[in-house]
Amino acid sequence: MTAEVAQASKDDSERESWGSFTLFVAKLALAVFIFRSFFFSFYTIPSESMLPRLWNGDYFVAAKWPYGYSRWSLPFNLPLIPGQVLASLPERGDVVVFKHPVDKVDYIKRVVGLPGDSVAMRGGQLILNGTPVKRERIGDFLIPQTPNTACAWGGRIAGSDCNYVHFRETLPSGVTYDTLDFGRTPQDDFGPLIIPEGRVFALGDNRDNSQDSRFPAAPGGGVGLIPTELMVARASVMVWSTDGSASWVKPWTWFSAARWSRIGDGI
């Protein structure tokens, strides 16, 4: 074989290798796009509005199919889906990821009111369709103070931990979840308000530290009544949680900062 033929063969082999690699990357990107668009996507919790269930620094997966699909379901909000397809309402008690009605940032809250429902609050007591939702005081919620979790004004410092007044709510369907109460605040009294068609009413579980449907929709603030077409996903399973003390330049802290007991929990 001459040197020219050998070189040509080598060049062809390299081009074929690069072509195969490019095709592999394209297929992988397409598979990730489909998975994130139609099956599951990953999210993180950046605040304490959903304490006690979700902590700042939690990472979780959320199912994309329960409420249907729209452009808001797609990575980068690509306008590839006209309107909303396979649409379905959330159930009361669902923890949902949705786009903020104004700035389209991802938010997460718990849906408590559906179209046609009457929602009100009196003294922090949720009232659904004229009937107070069962609410019982349970033991204080205790959470460690860490770099990403401070003791808010409604808490009581106890050593390195923070204690919050803790309630358990039970919706008429039997769905139960826990909430926090900081004491008397203006948002403890609301409504009644009839939820119109195409909207849902959502609250943060940390009732006095949540900009939710009790507040008018505003960038970086309240969400108002959430249009159902902005529903993106239903929170499913915790996959990671960190207390914020890790440093990228200190790999061992990636493990010491992990909240191992939270990983794998259902939401």
N, C-alpha and C positions, 0 to 999 in steps of 0.2 A: 504494500500500500504506500503510495507516495505521501509526502508531507502535506501536500495541498488537500488530498482526499481525507487524510487523517484529521486535519484541522477543520475541514467542512463537516465531517462526522461529529467532531467534538462540539462545534458551534450548534449543529442541529440538535444534539443531545441537550445542550444547555438551554436552548430555546424551548424544547419540549418540557424540560424540568420547570422552567419559569412559567410556562403556560399551564402546566398541571398544578403548580402551586397557586397561581392566580385563580384558576378555576375552583380549587379547594377553598380558598379564602372567600370567594364569591358565594359558594354554596353554604359555607359556614355563616356568613353574614345574613344570607337569606333565611337560614334556619333560625338564627337568633331573632331576626325581625318577626318571623311568623310566631315564634314562641312567646315573645314579649307582647305581641299585638293581640293574640287570640287565646292564650292559655294562662300564663303567669308572668308577673313582673315584680321587680324588687323595689322596695321603698324603705326609707328611714324616717324615724321620728325626730324632729328637730326642736320640740318644745315639750311642755308639761301639761298641755291642755287635755290629754287623754289619760292622765293618771286617775286611778291606780293601775289600769290594765296595761297601758303602754307608757314606757319611760323614755325620756330623752336619751338617744343613743341606741334605741332598739332598731333592728333591721328585720323586715318581714317580707314574705311573699303574699301577693294578693291575686285572687282568681279573676280573670278578665271576662269570662263569659256570662256571669249571673245577670247582668243588667243590659246585655246587648253590646253592640259595637257602633262607634262613630269615629270621626277624625280624632277625637280626644282620647280614644283608646290606643292610637298608634304612636310609636316613637316620634318625637319631634312634632306631634300634632299634624302629621302630613294629611292634606285634604284629599284622601283617596277613597273615603267612604261618604257617599252623599246622605246627609241626614243621619238617622239612626236605624240600624237593622237588628232584628231579633230582640227588640226592646222588652224589658221586664222590670217591674217595680221592685225595689228592695223590700225586705220584710222588716217590720218594726224590731229594732234591736240590732240590726246589721251594723257592723263597723265598716264604713264605706270610704273609699278614696274617690275624690271628685275634683273637678276643676273649679277654682274660685270663679263665681259668675262675672267678676270684673277683670281681674288680671290673669286669669287662667292658670294660676299656680296650683300645684297639687295640695289639697287639704285632706284631712281625715277627721271624721266625726261619727257619732252614732245616730242613726235615723230613728226617730221616735214617733213622727207623724207622717201619714200618707195622705194623698189627695182625698178631700172630703172630711178628714178628721178635724176636730176642734182641739186646739192645744192651748194650754194656759199654765202658768206657775203662780203659786201663792205661798209666800214665805219659804221658797225653795222647794215646795212640793209640786211635782209634776202632775198636771190634771189633763187627762186624755178623754175626750168626748164626754166631758162633764163629770167624770169619775176620777178621784185621786188615785194615782198609781201607788200600789203597795210600796211602802218605804219603811225600812227598819234600821235602827241604829245598831251597828256591829262594832267590834273592837277597833281601836285606833289603827290607822294604816301607818306603818313604820317603814321609812325608806332611808337608806344611807345618804349622807351628804357627800357628793363627789364633784369633780371638776365640771361635770355637765348637769348636775342636779343639786340646786341650792334649796334652802328652806324658805319657801315663800311666806308672805305676810300672814297667811292663814294657818301656818304650822307652828309647832312648839318644839324647840330644839331640846333634844335629850342626848347629851354626849355628842357622838358623831352622827347621830340619826336625826330625823325630823318626823314628828308625829302629826297626823291630820285626822280630823273628825271624819268618820267613815260610815257610809250608809249602803244598804243593799236595796235596789229597786227590782220589782217584778212586774213586767208588763202583762196585760190581760192574756197574751198568748202563752205565758209561762216562762218567757225568756228572762233571765236574771243577769244582773251585772252590778258592779260596785261603783259608787260615786264618792267624791270628796266634797266637803262643805267648809268654807272659810268663815262662815258667820253671815250676818245680815248684810246684803248688798242690793243695789238698785235692781239688778237683773234677776233677783229672787221673785219679783212680781212681774208678770207678763201676760198679755192677752185678756180674754180668749181671742184666738185667731183661727178662722176656718182656712185650711190649706187648699188652695185652688188646684184645679187639674194641671198636671204637668209639673208639679212642684212637690218637694218633700221638706220636712222640718227636721233639723239635726242639732244635737247638743254635744258638747264636750263632756266627758265623764268628770272632769275636774271643773265643776259647775261655776265656780267663782274665778276661774282663771282660763276662760275659753271665749274667744270671739266666734260665736256661732249664729244660729238662725234667730236668736233673740235680738241681734244687732243688724242694722241695715248693711247691705253689701257695700263694702268700700275696699279699695286696694290695701292689702296688708292688714285688713281688719275683719269686721263681721262678714258673714256670708249670706245673710238674708234667707229667703226661701229658695232652695236650690233647684234649678231646672233639672228634670230627670235626664235630659240628654247629656248633662255634664257628669253623670255617674260613670266612673271608669272601672272600678274593681272592688271586690269584697275582700277585706283583710282575712288572711287564712292562718298562717303559721309563722312563728318567730324563728329566724334562722341565725341571728347573731345579736349580741347586745354588749355594749361597752360603756364603762363609766366615765370615759373621756380623759383618762389619765395616760393613755398610750402615746408614744412618740415614734414617728417613723424611723428615726435614727437609732432607736433602742428596741430592736425586734423582740426582746424578751418581755417588754411591757405590753405587747399585743396580747399576750396570754394572761398576764396579771391583771389587765384592765377588763378582761371579759367577765360578763355576768353569766357564768356557765349554767346556773340553775334556770335561766329564762329561755335558753335555747331549746327549740322543739315544742314550745308551748303553743297550743291552739289559741286563736283570738276570737 
